[in-house]
Amino acid sequence: LVKTLVISEDRRFYSHSGLDLEAFVRVAFGFLTLHPAGGGSTITQQLAKNLYTKNPNRSLDGYIAKLGRYPRRFVEKTKEWIIAVDLEKNFTKKEIIAMYLNTVEFSNNTYGIKVAAETYFNKSPDSLNLQESAVLVGMLQNPSRYNPKKYPDRALAKRNAVLAKVYSHGYKIKTRKQYDSLLGLPLKLNFTIQNQNQGQATYFRTVLSNYLINYCKKKGIDLWNSGLKIYTTLDSRVQRHAEEAMNAHMSYLQRSFFREWKARNRNPWSDDHGAEIPDFLQRRVKQTEAYKDYAARYGNDPQALQQALHTKRKMTIFTWKGERDTLFNTMDSLNYYKRFLQSGLLAMDPNTGHVKAWVGGFNHKYFKFDHVAQGKRQPGSTFKPFVYGLAMESGHSPCEILKDITPQFFIDGQSPWYPTNADGTKGSGRPMNLRQAMARSVNSITAQMIQLLGAQNVVEFAHRVGIQSRLDAVPSLCLGTSDVSLLEMVDAYCTFVNGGLQIKPLFITRIEDKNGNVIDNFVADTKHAINEQTAYKMLYMLKGGVDERGGTSRGLSWDLKANNDLGGKTGTTNNASDGWYVGVTHNLVCGVWVG
């Protein structure tokens, strides 16, 4: 690729110092004789133009440039020459080539050689063969005119012109027969537009773009055309592991889920008592965009509306074995997708607030809803650390002994409420300390603590450490009955690891303009939420899930436990419709929701 570029665009690249005098003379002679003989710009000059003089806001203009088209062109060219010479002084030839290939346009909203190679040939740049390299190099003179997708004949002719130069220089193509055979080859595109549904961190990229749209609007910046460089906190390795783990485990869980409900011979949508919800699909379909469109069209004709909802059409659906084409109507589609389990995962550095992995779901194309920030569900027992956190702050000790006996709550106008344990009993009566109670997720002792501390005080404590959602100050709060997001839960657990400092999640560290000038630096906001002693005691409590006999985190892999301090808390809701886990280490807090 690089050799083809140099031969085609700037064959004296390695011998000049940014400007090619011989090329200037050739261009001048062609201009005077009315026989143009190609351009005179070197690769370094083209890089200078890409980096500095292509400024739509004309921020680099001076007085002369404002006098008209030709004075402006003279100023641009002069600056281009000066900058080209300066680039040669400060960068190696290899670095200049790399910068050039990373800043050039290749049409179809494609910038940089990496994206171009993936878009047109579905390859990395180092995997391109000679003829593919010639196609992309040929596009550089006029990306729109030589767009191989839109104008394949022009692109083919341009590719062959580049190959002719390569052949004349004796590179790769050694014989005329070889050359003729290459000219006869078709373009063989593997055109794939990079979109928001492909690649890594699809849900995170959506969150990021929404944030940047608002940010740039406030700053008066053109997000799409300003060439901004956005530096995020995401760790690609952690993100990859998170996505792979979710896909592998959710595929397995979904198979088990299908088998279970098929054996029960009923639909999975259930109420709090485990009974199937009647007319569930009929009510849910009214929330869909398809129903709203049909209702707007056939609102006065219920029969036509129902017919539209039940008319089958071709559609492609998601399956864990890959996409599948089928015939579905709107009700079929709703019935199919409502049977899928969903999931979200967030990993965060508790010391800096840096988001390391953000997986809002397992397929952004078919399931757009982000279960990290958008989704709010009952957290179940993962909420219990906030009850025990207030207890530690109030002077209680992890070693304090209580008996496993369910307390009685009197609520105005209602019968007394007795929260039962996971086994359905009101407690065994056996004594255990608070650490063991939280480790084993014993409801009765958590209920005793909220009765002693007060539900409103628990609400205030949870809000201090990072929960932002509205929480109902009722006794059942100790069992996690108020809806919260996964983002909030991970943020709040980070407060325990971070010595009591509540730190807001951060996913951007720096924004630069196209010239590398820093527009903004970002640091996570922090506030003192709880004292360090309380935070330390809560870490000790969370480690109990791993260390204590009967702890709900005992099943963690020994590979994770080796030479590592781990803590965590499980959580489930009624009928196991939601499953949560939040795990903590000294430098990572990771939360997962499935439901």
N, C-alpha and C positions, 0 to 999 in steps of 0.2 A: 504493500500500500504506500509506504513512505517513498520508496524508490520510484514508483509509478508517478506519484505526485511531483517529485522533484524533476523527473524527466519531462513531464507534461507542462508544468507551470513555471519552473525556474531552474533550468539545468545547470546554471552557474551558482546555485544557492550556497554550496559549501566553499566557494572561493571569493564571493563578494562580501562586503561589510554592511549590507542592508540596502544599498543602491547598486543597480547594474548599469554602468555607463554604456556598455555595448548595446544593451537593450534600448536605452534612451536614444542612441544614435539611429538604431534601426527604425524606431517608431517615428522619429523626426523625419527621416528620409522618406518613409512611406507616406507621411502626411504631405510633404512637399511635392511628391511625385504622384499624389492621388492614388497610391497603391498601398493601402494599409497592410502592415506585416505583423499583426498581433500586438498584444499589450506589452507595456514596459515595466509593469509593477512586479516587484519581487514578492516572494512569500512573506518576507518580513514587512514589506509595505502593506500588503493585504491584511496582515495581523494588526498593524498599527491602525489601519482604517476600521477594522472590526472592533478594536478595543476603545478607540478614542474619537475618531472623527465621524462615526455614524451616531450622532447624538441628535435625536428628534427634537429635544427641547432646546437645542442650539446653545447649550451652556458653555461650549468652548469657543463660541464666536467672539470676535472683537469688532472694532469700529469698521475696518475695511470690508469684512465679510458682509456687513449690512448694506453695502453700497449697491449690491445686485448679484445676479447669478454668477457672472464671470469673475468678479473680485472674490466672491465667496469660494468659488472653485479653486482659485489661485491660493487663497489662504489655507484651504483644506489640504491641497497638495503639498504646500510648503511644510505644514505641520506634520503631515504624513512622512515626509522625508526626514525631518528632524527626529521624530519619534522612532522611525525605523533604525536610524543610526544608533540612537540611544539604546534600543532593545538589543542590538547586536553587541553593544559594550557590556550589557548587564546579564545577558542570558546566553547559554550555549545553543548551538544549532539544534540539538535534540530538543531542548526546552522550547525553542521557538516553533518547531514543527508541532510539538504536542499542544502548545497554546493555540496555534492556528487551527489545527484539526478539531479542537474543542470549542471553537467559537464560530465556525462557519455554518451557514444555513444550507439545508438540503431539501427545501420545499416540504409540503405537508406538515407544516408547523414542527419541523424536525431540525434540531440544532445539535451540532457536535457529531463526531464520527461514530461514537459508540451507539448513540440513538439511531443514526442513519443506517449503520450496518444491521442493527436489530430490526429496524422498520422495513427495509427493502429486501433483506436476505435472511433475517432471523438468525444472525450469526454475531459473534463478537468480532471486533476489527482484526484481531490476529488470526482469525479463521477464514478471512476472505481470500479467494483465489485471484489470479491475475485479471481475468475478465470482469469479475465483480468489483475489484479495486478500480478498474478503468471506468466502469459506469459511474461510481461515486466521484472520482476525480473529474470526470467529464462534466458533472453537474455543477462544479464550482464556478464555472464561468457565467452560468445563468441557470440557477436552480429551477426556476419555473419553466423555462423553455425546454430544458433537457430532463424534465421529470419523467422517469421511466414508467411510472404508473399511468400518467395522463397522456404522455406523448412517447409511446414505446419506439416508434420509427426514428424520431429525432435522437432519442437516447441511444439507440443502437448505432446510428451513424456516428454520434459523438464518441461512443465507446470505441468503435473501430478506428476513429481518428487518433485517439489516445494510444491504442494498441500499435498503430503505425509508428508513432514516435518511439514507443518502447522497442519495437523491432529494429528501427533504424539505429538505436543506441546499443543494440546487441544484448539487451537484458532479458533473460529468461527464454525469449523466443530465438532459437538458434538457426532454424531453417525456414525457407520460404513455405515449405509444406506445413510446418507447424503454424506459421502465421496465417496461412489460408484457412486452416482447420479452425483456428480460433475465431476468425472473422465470420465463419459459417454458423457459429453457435448462437442460439437464441439468448435472450436476456436472463431467463430462468429466475424471475423474481419470486420471493416468498414474502409477499407484502403483508405486514402486520402492524397496524397503527397501535402505538402504545396508548393505552387508555387507563382510566381510573380503576377498572376492574381487574387489571393484570398487574403482575409483579408483587413486590413485597410491600407490606404495611398499607394495604389499600384503605382500610378504615382510618388509619392514622393520617394518611394523605388527605382524606376528605375533611377531617377535623382541622388539619393544618391549613388547607386552602380556605376554609370558611373563616378561620381566624385572620389570615392574611388579607382577605377581601375587606374585612372591617378595618384592619390596621392601616392598609394603604388608602382606604377611603378617608380616614381621619387625617392621614399625613399628606394627602393630595398626591399620591404616587400612582402611576399607571402600573399595576401589578403585572399585566400580561406582556408589556412591551418595554419595561425598564431594565430587563436583564439582571434582576436582583439575584443575589446569592443568599440562600437561606440555610443556616447551619442549625441542625436539630440535635436533640439529645439522644435520639434513638440509637441503640447499638444493634447493628445489622445481624451480628451473631446471635444475640439474645432474641431478637425478633424472629430470626429464622427458626431457632429451636422452639420458640413459643408456637409459631404457626404449624410447624411439623407435629408437635405434640398434640395440639388441638385437633388437627385433621385426623391423626391416627386414632386418638381416643374417642372423638365424636363419631367417627365411622363405626367403631366397635359398639359404642353405646346405642347408636341408632338401630343397629341390627337387633340388639337385645330388646330395645323398646318395641320395635315392630313385632318381634316374636311374642313378647309378653301380652300385648293387646290383641294379637290374633288369637292367642290361646284363650283369652277372656271373652272373645267373640263380641266385642263392643268397642265403641269409640273412646279415645283417651280423654276427651274433655270432661272434667269432673268438677263437682262443687266441693265445698268444705267437708261434706259428709261422705265423699267418695262416689256419689251417685252421678250418672251421666247427665249433663246439662241439656235439657230439651231445647230444640230450636236454636242451638248454638250457632250453626252455620248461617241460618236465616238472619240472625241478628248481626253476626260479624260481617256478612257481605255488604251491609249498608255502610260500613266504614271504608270500603275499598274505593279506589279511584274509578274503577270500571263501573261500579254501581252508580256513583255520582254522575258519571257521563251519561249512562243510560237513563237515569232518572231525569236529567235535564232535557234529554231528547224525547222521552216517552212518558213524562210525568203524569199526563192526563189519561194515559192508557195503560193500566196495570197489566193487562194481558200481553201487550207488546213488550213491556218491561221484563216480565217473566220469560217471555220467549227469547229476548236478547240475552238474558242471563244463562239460558239453557241451550243456546246455539253453539255447537261445537266448531272449533276452528283449529288450524294447525298452530302448534306452538312448541318451543323447545323448553324442556324442563330440566331441573337439576336432579341428579341422582348421585349417590356416593361412588358409583362406577363410571361417572362421566355424564355429559349432557345426552339427552334422549329426545328425539322428535316424536310427537304424539298428537292426538286429537282430543282437546279438552274444551269444555265450556267454562264460564266464570266460576260456577259452583264446583265443578270438578277440580279446578285449579286451587280454590280455597280449601276444599276438603283434603287435597293432596299435601299442600304446604303446611297446613295447621297440624300435621302429624310429625313434623320435624322438631327435634330438640334443638335448642339454640345455646350459644355459649359466648362468654367474654373473658378476656384475660388482660391484666395490667401488671407490669413489673416496674418498680420505681426505686431509685436510690434514695434511701431515707435521709441521708446526710446532705444531699445537694438539691433534692426535689426533682432530679432529672428522670424523665420517663424513659425507660430502657426498652420496653416492649409494649405495644398497644395492639391488641387483636380484638376488634369489635364483633367479630363473627367469623364463620369459616368460609363464606363465599360472598364477596361483595356484589357480584353481578346479580345474584338472585335474592340475597337477603341484605338490604341496604341498612337496616336498622342497626345502630351502634350500641352494643350491650355493655360498653365500658362507661360511656357518659350519658347516653340517652335513656337507656333502660333503667327503671327503678323497680326493685322487687323487695319483698320481705327478706331480711338477712338471716332470720332464724338465730341459731346459737352463736353465729359470728358476731352478734351484737353484745354478747355477755361480757367481753372484756371491758366494755364501757361501764357496766354495772360494777364489776370488780375494780376497775380503775378508780372510780369514785370511792369505793370502800378503802382502797390503799391510801388515797389522798386524805381520807377521814380518820386515819390512824389504825385501821385494821391491818392484820398481818396475814401473809400467805399461810402461816402455820396455825392460824386460829381454827379451833375445832367447832364444828356445828353438826347437828344430827340430820340425817336424810329424812326429813319430815316436811310434807307440803303444808305451807301456811294457808290460812283462810283469809280471803279478801272480801270485804263487804262493800258493795257498790249500790248506790241509791237506786231503788226501784227494781233491783235485780236479785236473784238468788245468790248466795255466797259462791265465790269462784275459787276452785282448788286447781292450781296448775299441776298436771301430772307429769311424771318422768317419761322418758322415751318408751319404757316398757308398759306404760299405761297405769302404773301404780302411783300411790300418793307417798311413796318413799319406803325405805326398808327400816328406818329407824337407826341405822348404823352411823356411828360418828365418822367424820372425815374432815380434813383441813380444807381451807378454801382453795389451795392449789390443786388438790386432788379433785375437788368438786368441779372446778373449771376444766381441768384436764379431761375428766370423764363426762363433762357436759351434763351435770346433774341439775335438772330444772328446779327441784325443790329448794336447794340452797341458794341458787340465784334469786328465786322468788323471796326467800327470807331476807336477802340483802336489799332488794328494792323496797320491800316493806319497811325495813329499818331506815334506809337512806332517803326515801321519798322519790317518786317517779319524776317529779319536776326537776329535782336536783340531778338526776341521771340525764335528763334531756339537756340541761345546761352543760354538764360535763362532756357529753358527746359532741355538742356544738363547739365547745372549746377546742377539742382535739382534732376537729376536721369535718365532722358531719354537717352538711348545710341544709339538707332536706327538713321539712316540717316533721316533727316527732310528736306523737300523741303521748301525753303524760298520764298513762294508764298502767295498771299493774302488769298487763301482758307485754308491755314494752321490754321487760327483762328477757322475753323469749324472741325478741326481734320481729315485732308485728308491724312496725312502720316501714314504709318503702324507702329505700335508699339506693344510690348507684354504686357500682363497683369502684368507680373513681373516688368517691367519698370514703369508702371503706378502706381502701389501700392508703389513701392520704392520712386517715385517722390512725391507722396502725403504725404508720411511719413516725408519728409523734412519740410513741413508746420507745422506738429504736433510737430516735434522735435526741434523747435526753430531755424530753419534755417540750422541745421546740416544735411548734406546728409549722410545717413548711408546705407552701402551695405547690402543686405539680407544675413542672416547667418542661416545655418541649421545644423551645427555640432558645439558642444561646446568643446568636448574632445574626444581623442582617447587613449585607454589604451591597453597594451599588455595583454596576457592571465594571467599574474601574478598580474595585477592591477597597473603596473607601467605606469605613464603617458608618452605617446609618444609625444603628441601635445595638446596644448590648443588653442582654436580659439576665437578671439574677432573680432567683426565687424569693418571694416574699416570706418572711418568717415572723412568728410572734411567740412569746412565752406563754404556753398553754397550761402546763402542769410542772410541778417541781421535779428536779432530777431524781429524787428519792422515789417518788411515785412511779416515774418512768422505769427506773431500775427494777422495782418490785413487780411491775407488770411484765417486764421481759422475763423475769424468773417465773411468773405465773404462766406465760405463754410457752416457755420451755417445758412446763409440766406436761403438756400434751404429748411430747416426745418421750420424756423421762419417766413419768409416773405409770405404774401398772394400771392398765385399763384406759390409758390416755388415747384420745381419738386420733392423735397424730403418730401413733406407734407404727403404723404401716408404712411410713416413709422409707424409701430405699436406704440400705446401709451405705451405699455409695455417697449419698447426700450427708449422712450423719458423720462419716469418717472425718476427723479433724475439723469439725465444723459445729458451731453452736446454732441449733435450730429451734424455732418455736412455731406454733401455729394453732389455728382454731377452725374446726369444721362447723357447718351449719346446714340444717335442712328445715323445710317448712312442711305444713300439713300435706299428707299424701305424697311426700317427697317430690312435690312439684318444683321445688327449687333446691339446688345443691350448691353450697358455697365452701370455699377454702381460702384462707389467707395465711400465708407462711412468711416468716421473718428470719433474716440472718443479719449480721452486722452491717452489710452493705447492700442488701436487696430485700424489698418487700414485694411479694407477688400475690395477687388475688385472682381467683377464678370463680366464675358463676356458670352453672349449667341448669337449664330448666325448659 
